[in-house]
């Protein structure tokens, strides 16, 4: 019904970008991007009013987001100008506004558009050879300045290449190498760089794109001392195994996968290098503290605490309780032998859910005078319960 509305408003609407690409690749993609030839904000506002859904605008960029009740989003952009002169030095080329909008995009495979208006619905529009490159499984930029305009595309190329099992085209490879050599990634703001690395780290299998980043000599942008060797690769393989284990075991429990891989990436660095890399990525003070703390404590647990003795469940509980799931998952992958792995797994499955049946309130009713003694009693009770010395009331 986007098409019908566009027609009623005297506009033309197209689905574009990743949505069309994934449609042709038969991959699911719930993010729909729409470009309208006309006023996208008016289009989105009318749609939202007619369907009783929420809508947000970016007046400055002439874009809007439709937000459906199930949280699905549809981005709407406007392509309003009727013709352009581009490139300036060549004779005037008349571009349709849609064509101009698509020309600004990153790779040919992302420039396909699907007409939505009635009468032409479903017609595929391919100005830049996107279909051919999809068929040839090639990632190709549209023009030589693409990566200069937006260096994040270096990382996007790697991400798409590995996700789809494509190859970056020869010319585009040369442009990437050149862009890296020219230090274009160094010029990128920390948040944007972090965002792109996060997107790579939440890919289904982050190892291939992370390895490819190494082939393109991208890592020095974070630290000269990241050594992408077999040891680090093995760690990433184990991290992925434990991340999958966590997902299957605790379906509803969120896990920030990028954080797990970031801990992995940093684990081979010296503390000062970790600090520099965090600075480069503009981590928040909270994130820096969390990294530094994990960096200091995890190895102490793995090589100090766990091998020292057979620990009671209560001791394991106390040792692991301060950690969030991401650090625990990292710990399991990093552990060299079975004992810590099993301990963390027990903690995940059992210990962390244990609590005392008795609460402070009950102690008060029993006539125990309030004070620090409460903590002591409840802690001891919890320990006894963890260690199986107190059983549930049946
Ligand atoms: N785009 C671009 N340059 C960028 C980022 C995005 O040209 N640096 C364009 C691409 O053409 C892309 C569209 O904007 O198709 C939307 O980008 P994004 O939201 O990243 O969507 P997808 O291509 O669908 O990527 P993903 O599948 O990872 O969501």
Boltz pocket constraint, residues with backbone or C-beta under 6 A from the ligand:
constraints:
  - pocket:
      binder: B
      contacts: [[A, 16], [A, 17], [A, 18], [A, 19], [A, 31], [A, 33], [A, 104], [A, 105], [A, 106], [A, 107], [A, 110], [A, 111], [A, 150], [A, 152], [A, 153], [A, 156]]
      max_distance: 6.0
